[in-house]
Amino acid sequence: MYVRPAAAAAAAFLGFTLTLLGGTASYAATGPGSATGTGTGTGAGAGRAALGGPVVYAHRGASAYAPENTLDAIDLAMQMGFDWVENDVQRTKDGVLVVIHDDTLARTTDVEQRFPDRAPWKVKDFTWAEISVLDAGSWFGGEYAGASVPSLRQYLDRVQRNRQRLLLEIKKPELYPGIEEQTLKVLDDAGWLDARHVAQRLVVQSFSADSVRIVHGLRPDLVTAFLGTPTVADLPRYAEFTDRINPWHTTISADWVSAVHGLRGAHGKAMEVDTWIVDDAATARKVQAMGVDGIITNAPDVVQDAVGGF
């Protein structure tokens, strides 16, 4: 467990040996929270629960220890030994895709101080030039003062540099018509839609079934996920256009997980379940016992210690 964000990066290195292999990340574990898989196998779900334990996804990066959705958070996840990171994508007034969770800038930046007369400070009402100068780190801790809201392209370039993999969420697509096509274009321009990335390093998800369906229609080769907990009776309808159902952990049971696994998704493989947001050991073990394939968490080290595997 990491006590203070400032110490996390240095401490993480003490327990891990990192070897970069052919564009994917391989981690030799020598301490807690380390084993996340070798980056080998087939499909974006390669190395799933059947290979030793649920995949651990660093939610908005290692966001228990660094400001969420910043480059610092994904760098820290990499240093801790976690190669899967999750993010949220929204769009500025002038059409730039940015990585931020809320549709308002108020919670995680100093926008209220910089632009006091622009309430309610919606992302869609600010240009990229305005957002790029905001401080997105001080709210979390002084050591992160000056961290910025990254554009999606900046974020992708850093994930690529870190040899990580990405669970990308299209956030509130109803606010941003055409964001699916635009997201795919940015991914393509950044080199993320080649065969290797599509097969092993990228999943696109959304709470909007329509958005997931659009992504699947535009790029049927991509692995997609729907965020939510459809009824068992409705699951076959989702299986037509997605590969995973990713539910809030309080809404599922072992029987429900089994029902998802019993269906074949859009790519003809058994559907999978990645649950969120689990930050404590007891809940991690509980959902592992239900048979989930992945756990999305702000504290990946805590979850990894609890569930083992990779």
Long-range contacts (C-beta under 8 A, 24 or more apart in sequence): 1-299, 1-301, 1-302, 2-62, 2-64, 2-65, 2-80, 2-301, 4-141, 5-65, 5-66, 5-76, 5-140, 5-141, 5-143, 5-144, 6-141, 6-143, 8-62, 8-65, 8-66, 8-76, 8-79, 8-80, 9-75, 9-76, 9-79, 12-76, 12-79, 12-80, 12-81, 13-79, 15-81, 16-79, 16-80, 16-81, 18-81, 20-163, 23-163, 23-196, 24-83, 24-163, 24-200, 24-201, 25-78, 25-83, 25-162, 25-163, 25-164, 27-81, 27-83, 29-81, 32-301, 32-304, 32-305, 33-80, 33-81, 33-82, 33-300, 33-301, 33-302, 33-304, 33-305, 34-80, 34-81, 34-304, 35-81, 35-304, 35-308, 35-309, 35-310, 36-81, 36-82, 36-83, 36-84, 36-304, 36-310, 37-83, 37-310, 38-310, 39-83, 39-163, 39-165, 39-200, 41-200, 42-199, 42-200, 43-199, 43-200, 43-223, 43-267, 43-269, 44-165, 44-198, 44-199, 44-200, 44-201, 44-202, 44-203, 44-223, 45-223, 45-243, 45-244, 45-269, 45-272, 45-293, 46-200, 47-310, 48-272, 48-293, 48-294, 49-288, 49-291, 49-292, 49-293, 49-294, 49-309, 51-309, 51-310, 52-308, 52-309, 52-310, 53-288, 53-307, 53-308, 53-309, 53-310, 54-274, 54-287, 54-288, 54-292, 54-293, 54-294, 54-295, 54-307, 54-309, 55-84, 55-274, 55-293, 55-294, 55-295, 55-309, 55-310, 56-82, 56-84, 56-294, 56-295, 56-297, 56-300, 56-303, 56-304, 56-307, 57-82, 57-84, 57-85, 57-86, 57-167, 57-274, 57-294, 57-295, 57-296, 57-297, 57-300, 58-82, 58-84, 58-85, 58-86, 58-297, 58-298, 58-300, 59-86, 59-276, 59-277, 59-296, 59-297, 59-298, 60-85, 60-86, 60-87, 60-88, 60-101, 60-298, 61-85, 61-86, 61-87, 62-298, 62-299, 62-300, 62-301, 63-298, 64-279, 64-298, 64-299, 64-302, 65-299, 66-140, 66-144, 67-108, 67-136, 67-137, 67-139, 67-140, 67-141, 67-144, 67-147, 68-101, 68-108, 68-140, 68-298, 69-99, 69-100, 69-101, 69-108, 69-136, 69-149, 69-150, 70-136, 70-137, 70-144, 70-147, 70-148, 70-149, 70-150, 71-147, 71-148, 71-150, 71-154, 71-155, 71-158, 72-137, 72-144, 72-147, 74-155, 74-158, 74-159, 74-162, 74-164, 75-158, 75-162, 77-164, 77-300, 78-162, 78-163, 78-164, 80-300, 80-301, 82-300, 82-304, 83-162, 83-163, 83-164, 83-165, 84-164, 84-165, 84-166, 84-167, 84-294, 85-159, 85-164, 85-165, 85-166, 85-167, 86-166, 86-167, 86-168, 86-169, 86-296, 87-155, 87-166, 87-167, 87-168, 87-169, 88-169, 88-171, 89-152, 89-168, 89-169, 89-170, 89-171, 89-179, 89-183, 90-123, 90-124, 90-171, 90-172, 90-175, 90-176, 91-123, 91-124, 91-175, 91-176, 91-179, 91-182, 92-123, 92-124, 92-126, 92-127, 92-128, 92-131, 93-124, 93-125, 93-126, 93-127, 94-127, 94-128, 94-129, 95-182, 96-127, 96-128, 96-151, 97-151, 97-152, 97-153, 97-179, 97-182, 97-183, 97-186, 98-123, 98-128, 98-131, 98-149, 98-150, 98-151, 98-152, 99-149, 99-150, 99-151, 99-152, 99-155, 100-136, 100-149, 101-171, 103-171, 103-172, 103-175, 105-131, 105-134, 105-149, 107-139, 108-136, 108-139, 108-149, 109-134, 109-135, 109-136, 109-139, 109-149, 110-134, 110-135, 110-138, 110-139, 124-175, 124-176, 152-183, 152-186, 153-186, 153-189, 153-190, 156-186, 156-187, 156-190, 156-192, 157-190, 160-190, 160-191, 160-192, 164-201, 165-200, 165-201, 165-202, 166-192, 166-201, 166-202, 166-203, 167-203, 167-205, 167-225, 167-274, 167-296, 168-202, 168-203, 168-204, 168-205, 169-204, 169-205, 169-206, 169-227, 170-204, 170-205, 170-206, 170-208, 170-211, 170-215, 171-206, 173-206, 173-208, 173-210, 173-211, 174-208, 179-211, 180-211, 180-214, 180-215, 180-218, 181-214, 181-218, 183-215, 184-215, 184-218, 184-219, 193-219, 193-222, 198-222, 198-223, 203-244, 205-244, 205-246, 209-238, 209-241, 212-241, 212-242, 213-241, 213-242, 216-241, 216-242, 216-266, 217-241, 220-266, 223-267, 224-266, 225-274, 227-276, 229-256, 232-256, 232-259, 235-259, 235-260, 235-263, 235-271, 236-263, 239-263, 239-264, 239-265, 239-266, 239-271, 240-266, 241-266, 242-266, 242-271, 243-267, 243-269, 243-271, 243-272, 244-271, 244-272, 244-273, 244-274, 244-293, 245-271, 245-272, 245-273, 246-273, 246-274, 246-275, 246-276, 246-294, 246-296, 247-273, 247-275, 247-276, 248-275, 248-276, 248-277, 249-275, 249-276, 249-277, 249-278, 249-283, 249-286, 249-287, 252-287, 252-290, 252-292, 253-290, 254-289, 254-290, 254-291, 257-290, 257-291, 257-292, 258-291, 261-291, 278-303, 279-303, 280-306, 281-305, 281-306, 282-306
